[in-house]
Structures are given as C-alpha cells and as structure tokens.
C-alpha cells in the first residue's frame, strides 16, 4: 500500500510540474519562420480529405500558407492571423474560413492542430524547417 501511495504521489507531482512548466512559456513570437505541414481527415460533407503545405509565421500574429490538396492539380495560397496563449495553446484563423486549434511545443519548433469548424474532422502537424 505504501508503494502505491508513493507512486501515486510522484505521478501527481509530475503531472502538476508538467502543467506548470508550460504556463508562461509561449506567445505569438513562439511561432516564427517557415513550417511544413500535413493534415488529414474528412471535409464538411464527410468526404476524405488530405493536404500538405508550407506556412510562414511572422512572429507577430500573421501567417501565409501554400497548400497542396490531394487530388487538386494546383496549389492554393491563403493567409490569416493567429493567437497564442502563454499555456502554448492558440488559434489560427484563415481568410478561406478554416480555423484551427493549435497546441505548440514550448520551443515553437512544432505544433499539432485540429479543425475548429463544425463538421470538419481534420488534424495534422506543423514542423519548423527554418527561422526565416
């Protein structure tokens, strides 16, 4: 029983420590540079959907994207804005109407995202490839 309580106590402290470690570590400046990304899922009509692309985050809240949608002949461009909270969560809102919830690594080197648009089931990952 004592071992169980010790393990449970250590796990609780580790969880609290991990939550506290993320607080105050991120801002819009965390996302700066060129990122490549992929996403997959289903569009609002329930059809399978996949894309890859490049994004440039300016470190001040603006993003520009070039997207290659699976099955489309030509890439498309989009731009938008993003917000980042100090707990490393945020939102990217694109002029095309897409909205993503983002969860950022404190280093800003990568983040995962999922669609915040009702009926759109899509998620993916961005990885920074340079700081320019």
Buried (B, 14 or more C-beta within 10 A) or exposed (E): EEEEEEEEEEEEEEEEEEEEEBEEBBBBEBBBBBBEBEBBBBBEEEEEBBBBBBBBBBBEBEBBBEBBBEEEEEBEEBEBBBEBBEBBBBBBBBEEEBBBBBBBBEEBBBBBBBBBBEEBBBBBEBEBEEEE
